[in-house]
Amino acid sequence: MSAIELRGLTKVYPGGVRALDALDLVIPDGEFFALLGPSGCGKTTLLRTIAGLETATSGSVVLGERDVTNIQPGARDLAMVFQDYALFPHMDVTDNIAYPLRIKKVAKAARGDKAREVGERLGLAQLMDRRPGQLSGGQQQRVALARVMATQARAFLFDEPLSNLDARLRLEARTFLKRLQRELGVTTVFVTHDQAEALAMADRMAVMEAGHIRQVGTPAEVFQRPINTFVASFIGSTPMNLLDAVVRGDSLEVSGCKVAVPESAAGLLTDGEKIVYGVRPEYMSYSAGPAEGALGGKVSIVENLGASHLVTLEVGTASVQAVVPEGREPVPGDDGYALPRADRALAYRDGDLVAAGRGGTEAGA
């Protein structure tokens, strides 16, 4: 197996479109690494450049100790699963799994044995004679995984492999895929636009925007301490509250309400300074009555999340959201108060993190 290192990797398309801008990144051997970002941020281009399907304009891709920047894709010893699985419709499961071995000129009997061995491991033993058109989406995905396993590649590259599955299958598939990667110990790069997938599966992750890597860290680090307002607004199934605030001594003024400054902010903020105050809805407690340091307003929207509700309060000119446990949710039109946890609050100056609460991980403090 091998680590993957990117050194100043740049990709510029004709017309001057800079898809990747001087990226530096190290993915250690055996790590499950997720690339996350909005559509068009460059994450798939980065994956394809690592694979050799796109040619780097400058910079280098190193696999282990080997610079593979100018090496053809087939000689890089990488295996890739595409969004549509790229299975051959005229081949049965056995031949689809064995195809990379056929390209490597492995003897027919040996590659058949390997395909059946891997297929059985992934629960495909009863499906080996079927063609892709006779399989469900989840079964097709397992065939695609079996094919990369059969190659015994030095690293796996996944381009949104779960996006074609329904919600229930996606949950099952991401658990299965993470367990499989742990068992194999293969360096894996996983591209997704679904933050729940990245947070649930990755050992570490990179959040990308417009060809740049904005933050690299563990899921906990990126979720709890996003280093800029882009990452803060992008990460989380419920968006972070990012509120204009003014420093007033040892407190902050937010839409006419006073809240505590984030822990660890002492000496970092100047009285009268305008900042952006950030706190996730999950770290806001809700009450029907006033509370010191709370943001008070009128309930405008209540969204059912299943075991909890997302409550939106109109606080002056700002909208503030809080997650409320099931059974305690208000109704639109109620007065309500959202109390942020100072140990989970964040302060941003000019878009960059300047102070953070001490709750959760200490990384990025």
BELCOR-V450241 format. One record per residue. N is the residue number from 1. NEAR is the number of other C-alpha atoms within 10 Angstrom. Layout:
n,near
N,NEAR
N,NEAR
This chain:
n,near
1,18
2,20
3,19
4,25
5,22
6,21
7,15
8,15
9,22
10,23
11,24
12,16
13,12
14,7
15,6
16,8
17,10
18,17
19,21
20,27
21,19
22,20
23,18
24,16
25,16
26,11
27,19
28,16
29,18
30,20
31,21
32,23
33,24
34,28
35,27
36,27
37,26
38,16
39,13
40,13
41,20
42,24
43,30
44,21
45,19
46,24
47,20
48,19
49,22
50,27
51,26
52,21
53,14
54,14
55,19
56,22
57,16
58,16
59,16
60,22
61,25
62,18
63,23
64,15
65,10
66,12
67,15
68,19
69,22
70,12
71,13
72,13
73,18
74,14
75,10
76,21
77,17
78,21
79,23
80,24
81,20
82,16
83,16
84,16
85,21
86,14
87,23
88,15
89,12
90,12
91,15
92,18
93,30
94,26
95,23
96,24
97,31
98,25
99,22
100,18
101,22
102,16
103,9
104,11
105,10
106,14
107,10
108,13
109,9
110,12
111,23
112,18
113,13
114,20
115,28
116,21
117,15
118,22
119,25
120,15
121,11
122,17
123,13
124,20
125,16
126,9
127,18
128,18
129,14
130,14
131,19
132,22
133,13
134,13
135,14
136,11
137,18
138,17
139,17
140,21
141,25
142,21
143,28
144,22
145,24
146,27
147,27
148,22
149,21
150,21
151,20
152,16
153,17
154,20
155,25
156,23
157,22
158,23
159,21
160,20
161,23
162,25
163,14
164,15
165,16
166,11
167,11
168,8
169,14
170,17
171,15
172,12
173,18
174,17
175,14
176,14
177,15
178,17
179,13
180,15
181,17
182,14
183,9
184,13
185,15
186,22
187,24
188,28
189,23
190,25
191,26
192,24
193,18
194,17
195,21
196,14
197,20
198,26
199,20
200,13
201,21
202,21
203,17
204,20
205,25
206,24
207,26
208,23
209,21
210,17
211,23
212,20
213,22
214,16
215,18
216,19
217,19
218,20
219,22
220,16
221,20
222,24
223,21
224,25
225,27
226,27
227,24
228,18
229,21
230,16
231,21
232,24
233,16
234,18
235,24
236,19
237,9
238,15
239,15
240,24
241,21
242,21
243,18
244,16
245,24
246,22
247,20
248,18
249,12
250,15
251,17
252,25
253,21
254,21
255,19
256,14
257,17
258,20
259,23
260,20
261,27
262,26
263,18
264,16
265,15
266,11
267,7
268,9
269,20
270,14
271,12
272,13
273,12
274,18
275,22
276,20
277,27
278,25
279,28
280,25
281,23
282,18
283,18
284,24
285,16
286,26
287,18
288,14
289,11
290,16
291,13
292,11
293,20
294,23
295,26
296,26
297,23
298,18
299,22
300,16
301,17
302,19
303,13
304,14
305,12
306,9
307,9
308,15
309,20
310,21
311,24
312,22
313,26
314,19
315,20
316,15
317,9
318,15
319,17
320,25
321,25
322,26
323,24
324,25
325,15
326,13
327,9
328,12
329,19
330,19
331,14
332,15
333,12
334,13
335,18
336,24
337,26
338,29
339,20
340,24
341,22
342,21
343,18
344,21
345,25
346,28
347,27
348,23
349,16
350,11
351,14
352,16
353,21
354,19
355,25
356,28
357,23
358,18
359,14
360,13
361,15
362,13
363,13
364,14
365,14
